Amino acid sequence: MAKVEIYTKAFCPYCSRAMRLLGDKGVSPTEHDITYGGPQRQEMIGRAGGRSTVPQIFIDDRHIGGSDDLAALEARGELDKLLVA
């Protein structure tokens, strides 16, 4: 199973949607809660090429993007391939 990381904030519906999709796939991602900012937020921005919205999702250290990007991978049938890497 691939290593999945997700940066989230509390009460974020897009974060919840991404977590639900990953959970449906049997994935328990490492969640980085950046609700209160801090160094992890800066880390996320650096890893995500300047993107500061949440969620930001990484699979095996590859930046996937946000919730819509994750859903698009699923719709194209590409998500499962990334998760079993």
Chimera marker file (.cmm) of the C-alpha trace (Angstrom):
<marker_set name="trace">
<marker id="1" x="0.000" y="0.000" z="0.000" r="1" g="1" b="0" radius="0.5"/>
<marker id="2" x="1.226" y="3.465" z="-0.878" r="1" g="1" b="0" radius="0.5"/>
<marker id="3" x="2.061" y="6.083" z="1.757" r="1" g="1" b="0" radius="0.5"/>
<marker id="4" x="-0.731" y="8.670" z="1.758" r="1" g="1" b="0" radius="0.5"/>
<marker id="5" x="-0.540" y="12.025" z="3.549" r="1" g="1" b="0" radius="0.5"/>
<marker id="6" x="-3.224" y="14.687" z="3.738" r="1" g="1" b="0" radius="0.5"/>
<marker id="7" x="-3.110" y="18.198" z="5.178" r="1" g="1" b="0" radius="0.5"/>
<marker id="8" x="-6.470" y="19.195" z="6.638" r="1" g="1" b="0" radius="0.5"/>
<marker id="9" x="-8.285" y="21.789" z="8.726" r="1" g="1" b="0" radius="0.5"/>
<marker id="10" x="-11.157" y="21.284" z="11.142" r="1" g="1" b="0" radius="0.5"/>
<marker id="11" x="-14.670" y="21.707" z="9.716" r="1" g="1" b="0" radius="0.5"/>
<marker id="12" x="-13.414" y="21.597" z="6.108" r="1" g="1" b="0" radius="0.5"/>
<marker id="13" x="-16.007" y="19.814" z="3.927" r="1" g="1" b="0" radius="0.5"/>
<marker id="14" x="-13.460" y="19.178" z="1.165" r="1" g="1" b="0" radius="0.5"/>
<marker id="15" x="-11.117" y="17.571" z="3.673" r="1" g="1" b="0" radius="0.5"/>
<marker id="16" x="-13.955" y="15.368" z="4.901" r="1" g="1" b="0" radius="0.5"/>
<marker id="17" x="-14.817" y="14.372" z="1.336" r="1" g="1" b="0" radius="0.5"/>
<marker id="18" x="-11.216" y="13.411" z="0.566" r="1" g="1" b="0" radius="0.5"/>
<marker id="19" x="-10.866" y="11.483" z="3.833" r="1" g="1" b="0" radius="0.5"/>
<marker id="20" x="-14.125" y="9.622" z="3.098" r="1" g="1" b="0" radius="0.5"/>
<marker id="21" x="-12.962" y="8.629" z="-0.399" r="1" g="1" b="0" radius="0.5"/>
<marker id="22" x="-9.627" y="7.424" z="0.939" r="1" g="1" b="0" radius="0.5"/>
<marker id="23" x="-11.401" y="5.530" z="3.726" r="1" g="1" b="0" radius="0.5"/>
<marker id="24" x="-13.677" y="3.874" z="1.181" r="1" g="1" b="0" radius="0.5"/>
<marker id="25" x="-10.494" y="2.664" z="-0.522" r="1" g="1" b="0" radius="0.5"/>
<marker id="26" x="-9.252" y="1.163" z="2.752" r="1" g="1" b="0" radius="0.5"/>
<marker id="27" x="-6.570" y="3.816" z="3.178" r="1" g="1" b="0" radius="0.5"/>
<marker id="28" x="-5.705" y="5.336" z="6.547" r="1" g="1" b="0" radius="0.5"/>
<marker id="29" x="-3.675" y="8.391" z="5.552" r="1" g="1" b="0" radius="0.5"/>
<marker id="30" x="-1.297" y="10.256" z="7.796" r="1" g="1" b="0" radius="0.5"/>
<marker id="31" x="-3.289" y="13.381" z="8.603" r="1" g="1" b="0" radius="0.5"/>
<marker id="32" x="-1.574" y="16.693" z="9.282" r="1" g="1" b="0" radius="0.5"/>
<marker id="33" x="-4.060" y="19.055" z="10.952" r="1" g="1" b="0" radius="0.5"/>
<marker id="34" x="-3.063" y="22.631" z="10.122" r="1" g="1" b="0" radius="0.5"/>
<marker id="35" x="-6.155" y="24.308" z="11.574" r="1" g="1" b="0" radius="0.5"/>
<marker id="36" x="-3.973" y="26.591" z="13.677" r="1" g="1" b="0" radius="0.5"/>
<marker id="37" x="-1.230" y="27.079" z="11.085" r="1" g="1" b="0" radius="0.5"/>
<marker id="38" x="2.282" y="26.597" z="12.345" r="1" g="1" b="0" radius="0.5"/>
<marker id="39" x="5.292" y="24.966" z="10.732" r="1" g="1" b="0" radius="0.5"/>
<marker id="40" x="3.262" y="22.161" z="9.158" r="1" g="1" b="0" radius="0.5"/>
<marker id="41" x="1.287" y="24.722" z="7.150" r="1" g="1" b="0" radius="0.5"/>
<marker id="42" x="4.509" y="26.156" z="5.765" r="1" g="1" b="0" radius="0.5"/>
<marker id="43" x="5.724" y="22.631" z="5.045" r="1" g="1" b="0" radius="0.5"/>
<marker id="44" x="2.500" y="21.920" z="3.116" r="1" g="1" b="0" radius="0.5"/>
<marker id="45" x="2.802" y="25.103" z="1.054" r="1" g="1" b="0" radius="0.5"/>
<marker id="46" x="6.381" y="24.216" z="0.150" r="1" g="1" b="0" radius="0.5"/>
<marker id="47" x="5.522" y="20.645" z="-0.792" r="1" g="1" b="0" radius="0.5"/>
<marker id="48" x="2.421" y="21.709" z="-2.740" r="1" g="1" b="0" radius="0.5"/>
<marker id="49" x="4.211" y="24.202" z="-4.956" r="1" g="1" b="0" radius="0.5"/>
<marker id="50" x="2.733" y="27.245" z="-3.228" r="1" g="1" b="0" radius="0.5"/>
<marker id="51" x="-0.842" y="26.003" z="-2.900" r="1" g="1" b="0" radius="0.5"/>
<marker id="52" x="-2.265" y="27.032" z="0.465" r="1" g="1" b="0" radius="0.5"/>
<marker id="53" x="-5.792" y="25.603" z="0.360" r="1" g="1" b="0" radius="0.5"/>
<marker id="54" x="-6.776" y="22.369" z="2.056" r="1" g="1" b="0" radius="0.5"/>
<marker id="55" x="-6.788" y="19.542" z="1.656" r="1" g="1" b="0" radius="0.5"/>
<marker id="56" x="-3.453" y="18.913" z="-0.005" r="1" g="1" b="0" radius="0.5"/>
<marker id="57" x="-2.891" y="15.237" z="-0.700" r="1" g="1" b="0" radius="0.5"/>
<marker id="58" x="0.326" y="13.337" z="-1.344" r="1" g="1" b="0" radius="0.5"/>
<marker id="59" x="0.686" y="9.714" z="-2.423" r="1" g="1" b="0" radius="0.5"/>
<marker id="60" x="4.208" y="8.324" z="-2.040" r="1" g="1" b="0" radius="0.5"/>
<marker id="61" x="5.455" y="11.926" z="-1.767" r="1" g="1" b="0" radius="0.5"/>
<marker id="62" x="3.852" y="12.812" z="-5.126" r="1" g="1" b="0" radius="0.5"/>
<marker id="63" x="1.601" y="15.862" z="-4.898" r="1" g="1" b="0" radius="0.5"/>
<marker id="64" x="-1.910" y="14.866" z="-5.998" r="1" g="1" b="0" radius="0.5"/>
<marker id="65" x="-3.621" y="18.172" z="-5.247" r="1" g="1" b="0" radius="0.5"/>
<marker id="66" x="-6.891" y="18.774" z="-3.463" r="1" g="1" b="0" radius="0.5"/>
<marker id="67" x="-10.194" y="16.998" z="-3.037" r="1" g="1" b="0" radius="0.5"/>
<marker id="68" x="-11.358" y="17.675" z="-6.602" r="1" g="1" b="0" radius="0.5"/>
<marker id="69" x="-8.071" y="16.340" z="-7.974" r="1" g="1" b="0" radius="0.5"/>
<marker id="70" x="-8.421" y="13.168" z="-5.891" r="1" g="1" b="0" radius="0.5"/>
<marker id="71" x="-12.013" y="12.703" z="-7.086" r="1" g="1" b="0" radius="0.5"/>
<marker id="72" x="-10.909" y="13.211" z="-10.704" r="1" g="1" b="0" radius="0.5"/>
<marker id="73" x="-8.281" y="10.477" z="-10.325" r="1" g="1" b="0" radius="0.5"/>
<marker id="74" x="-10.985" y="8.166" z="-8.999" r="1" g="1" b="0" radius="0.5"/>
<marker id="75" x="-13.364" y="9.060" z="-11.850" r="1" g="1" b="0" radius="0.5"/>
<marker id="76" x="-10.660" y="8.273" z="-14.420" r="1" g="1" b="0" radius="0.5"/>
<marker id="77" x="-9.891" y="4.945" z="-12.717" r="1" g="1" b="0" radius="0.5"/>
<marker id="78" x="-6.333" y="6.023" z="-11.853" r="1" g="1" b="0" radius="0.5"/>
<marker id="79" x="-6.526" y="6.289" z="-8.062" r="1" g="1" b="0" radius="0.5"/>
<marker id="80" x="-6.377" y="2.556" z="-7.337" r="1" g="1" b="0" radius="0.5"/>
<marker id="81" x="-3.173" y="2.240" z="-9.383" r="1" g="1" b="0" radius="0.5"/>
<marker id="82" x="-1.488" y="4.926" z="-7.278" r="1" g="1" b="0" radius="0.5"/>
<marker id="83" x="-2.657" y="3.418" z="-3.994" r="1" g="1" b="0" radius="0.5"/>
<marker id="84" x="-1.238" y="-0.055" z="-4.631" r="1" g="1" b="0" radius="0.5"/>
<marker id="85" x="2.200" y="1.214" z="-5.631" r="1" g="1" b="0" radius="0.5"/>
<link id1="1" id2="2" r="1" g="1" b="0" radius="0.2"/>
<link id1="2" id2="3" r="1" g="1" b="0" radius="0.2"/>
<link id1="3" id2="4" r="1" g="1" b="0" radius="0.2"/>
<link id1="4" id2="5" r="1" g="1" b="0" radius="0.2"/>
<link id1="5" id2="6" r="1" g="1" b="0" radius="0.2"/>
<link id1="6" id2="7" r="1" g="1" b="0" radius="0.2"/>
<link id1="7" id2="8" r="1" g="1" b="0" radius="0.2"/>
<link id1="8" id2="9" r="1" g="1" b="0" radius="0.2"/>
<link id1="9" id2="10" r="1" g="1" b="0" radius="0.2"/>
<link id1="10" id2="11" r="1" g="1" b="0" radius="0.2"/>
<link id1="11" id2="12" r="1" g="1" b="0" radius="0.2"/>
<link id1="12" id2="13" r="1" g="1" b="0" radius="0.2"/>
<link id1="13" id2="14" r="1" g="1" b="0" radius="0.2"/>
<link id1="14" id2="15" r="1" g="1" b="0" radius="0.2"/>
<link id1="15" id2="16" r="1" g="1" b="0" radius="0.2"/>
<link id1="16" id2="17" r="1" g="1" b="0" radius="0.2"/>
<link id1="17" id2="18" r="1" g="1" b="0" radius="0.2"/>
<link id1="18" id2="19" r="1" g="1" b="0" radius="0.2"/>
<link id1="19" id2="20" r="1" g="1" b="0" radius="0.2"/>
<link id1="20" id2="21" r="1" g="1" b="0" radius="0.2"/>
<link id1="21" id2="22" r="1" g="1" b="0" radius="0.2"/>
<link id1="22" id2="23" r="1" g="1" b="0" radius="0.2"/>
<link id1="23" id2="24" r="1" g="1" b="0" radius="0.2"/>
<link id1="24" id2="25" r="1" g="1" b="0" radius="0.2"/>
<link id1="25" id2="26" r="1" g="1" b="0" radius="0.2"/>
<link id1="26" id2="27" r="1" g="1" b="0" radius="0.2"/>
<link id1="27" id2="28" r="1" g="1" b="0" radius="0.2"/>
<link id1="28" id2="29" r="1" g="1" b="0" radius="0.2"/>
<link id1="29" id2="30" r="1" g="1" b="0" radius="0.2"/>
<link id1="30" id2="31" r="1" g="1" b="0" radius="0.2"/>
<link id1="31" id2="32" r="1" g="1" b="0" radius="0.2"/>
<link id1="32" id2="33" r="1" g="1" b="0" radius="0.2"/>
<link id1="33" id2="34" r="1" g="1" b="0" radius="0.2"/>
<link id1="34" id2="35" r="1" g="1" b="0" radius="0.2"/>
<link id1="35" id2="36" r="1" g="1" b="0" radius="0.2"/>
<link id1="36" id2="37" r="1" g="1" b="0" radius="0.2"/>
<link id1="37" id2="38" r="1" g="1" b="0" radius="0.2"/>
<link id1="38" id2="39" r="1" g="1" b="0" radius="0.2"/>
<link id1="39" id2="40" r="1" g="1" b="0" radius="0.2"/>
<link id1="40" id2="41" r="1" g="1" b="0" radius="0.2"/>
<link id1="41" id2="42" r="1" g="1" b="0" radius="0.2"/>
<link id1="42" id2="43" r="1" g="1" b="0" radius="0.2"/>
<link id1="43" id2="44" r="1" g="1" b="0" radius="0.2"/>
<link id1="44" id2="45" r="1" g="1" b="0" radius="0.2"/>
<link id1="45" id2="46" r="1" g="1" b="0" radius="0.2"/>
<link id1="46" id2="47" r="1" g="1" b="0" radius="0.2"/>
<link id1="47" id2="48" r="1" g="1" b="0" radius="0.2"/>
<link id1="48" id2="49" r="1" g="1" b="0" radius="0.2"/>
<link id1="49" id2="50" r="1" g="1" b="0" radius="0.2"/>
<link id1="50" id2="51" r="1" g="1" b="0" radius="0.2"/>
<link id1="51" id2="52" r="1" g="1" b="0" radius="0.2"/>
<link id1="52" id2="53" r="1" g="1" b="0" radius="0.2"/>
<link id1="53" id2="54" r="1" g="1" b="0" radius="0.2"/>
<link id1="54" id2="55" r="1" g="1" b="0" radius="0.2"/>
<link id1="55" id2="56" r="1" g="1" b="0" radius="0.2"/>
<link id1="56" id2="57" r="1" g="1" b="0" radius="0.2"/>
<link id1="57" id2="58" r="1" g="1" b="0" radius="0.2"/>
<link id1="58" id2="59" r="1" g="1" b="0" radius="0.2"/>
<link id1="59" id2="60" r="1" g="1" b="0" radius="0.2"/>
<link id1="60" id2="61" r="1" g="1" b="0" radius="0.2"/>
<link id1="61" id2="62" r="1" g="1" b="0" radius="0.2"/>
<link id1="62" id2="63" r="1" g="1" b="0" radius="0.2"/>
<link id1="63" id2="64" r="1" g="1" b="0" radius="0.2"/>
<link id1="64" id2="65" r="1" g="1" b="0" radius="0.2"/>
<link id1="65" id2="66" r="1" g="1" b="0" radius="0.2"/>
<link id1="66" id2="67" r="1" g="1" b="0" radius="0.2"/>
<link id1="67" id2="68" r="1" g="1" b="0" radius="0.2"/>
<link id1="68" id2="69" r="1" g="1" b="0" radius="0.2"/>
<link id1="69" id2="70" r="1" g="1" b="0" radius="0.2"/>
<link id1="70" id2="71" r="1" g="1" b="0" radius="0.2"/>
<link id1="71" id2="72" r="1" g="1" b="0" radius="0.2"/>
<link id1="72" id2="73" r="1" g="1" b="0" radius="0.2"/>
<link id1="73" id2="74" r="1" g="1" b="0" radius="0.2"/>
<link id1="74" id2="75" r="1" g="1" b="0" radius="0.2"/>
<link id1="75" id2="76" r="1" g="1" b="0" radius="0.2"/>
<link id1="76" id2="77" r="1" g="1" b="0" radius="0.2"/>
<link id1="77" id2="78" r="1" g="1" b="0" radius="0.2"/>
<link id1="78" id2="79" r="1" g="1" b="0" radius="0.2"/>
<link id1="79" id2="80" r="1" g="1" b="0" radius="0.2"/>
<link id1="80" id2="81" r="1" g="1" b="0" radius="0.2"/>
<link id1="81" id2="82" r="1" g="1" b="0" radius="0.2"/>
<link id1="82" id2="83" r="1" g="1" b="0" radius="0.2"/>
<link id1="83" id2="84" r="1" g="1" b="0" radius="0.2"/>
<link id1="84" id2="85" r="1" g="1" b="0" radius="0.2"/>
</marker_set>
